[in-house]
């Protein structure tokens, strides 16, 4: 690196610690990790939230999180009230990181007055981390991908 040249990472200076803390705290208010959702669902008792699959019926039939509510994003405004308790937080998911259906569903739910979080990684990472899922054939589970679930049980150890 030549004198006076700033690398691309530091071209924009990192935020002050207090600003960074506020940003990351806010991020956690909007997002849930796949392994955290799985752990909460596997624990005894009510997890305190409902999981909502915002994908198409065809995608739902290919596989979904056990116990999830199926409500495609486009139908949220018309059907949420008939399927969801407005006092229970909702965790939305879609296919994976390349899909914004869960984000759009979360927005629609928030606009209707629901408390909502988006599950990072979506169904793709649920399967890649080795958690059980349902299809029209019954329950299935795949071997965890060592790059996404390097620790026994699918927890990234974060």
Rosetta blueprint (number, residue, H / E / L):
1 X L
2 X L
3 X L
4 X L
5 X L
6 X L
7 X L
8 X L
9 X L
10 X L
11 X L
12 X L
13 X L
14 X L
15 X L
16 X L
17 X H
18 X H
19 X H
20 X H
21 X H
22 X H
23 X H
24 X H
25 X H
26 X H
27 X H
28 X H
29 X H
30 X H
31 X E
32 X E
33 X E
34 X H
35 X H
36 X H
37 X H
38 X H
39 X H
40 X H
41 X H
42 X H
43 X L
44 X L
45 X L
46 X L
47 X L
48 X L
49 X E
50 X E
51 X E
52 X E
53 X E
54 X L
55 X L
56 X L
57 X H
58 X H
59 X H
60 X H
61 X H
62 X H
63 X L
64 X E
65 X E
66 X L
67 X L
68 X L
69 X E
70 X E
71 X L
72 X L
73 X H
74 X H
75 X H
76 X H
77 X H
78 X H
79 X H
80 X H
81 X H
82 X H
83 X H
84 X L
85 X L
86 X L
87 X L
88 X L
89 X E
90 X E
91 X E
92 X E
93 X E
94 X L
95 X L
96 X L
97 X L
98 X L
99 X L
100 X L
101 X H
102 X H
103 X H
104 X H
105 X H
106 X H
107 X H
108 X H
109 X H
110 X H
111 X H
112 X L
113 X L
114 X L
115 X L
116 X E
117 X E
118 X E
119 X E
120 X E
121 X L
122 X H
123 X H
124 X H
125 X H
126 X H
127 X H
128 X H
129 X L
130 X L
131 X L
132 X L
133 X E
134 X E
135 X E
136 X L
137 X L
138 X E
139 X E
140 X E
141 X L
142 X L
143 X L
144 X L
145 X L
146 X L
147 X L
148 X L
149 X L
150 X L
151 X L
152 X H
153 X H
154 X H
155 X L
156 X L
157 X L
158 X L
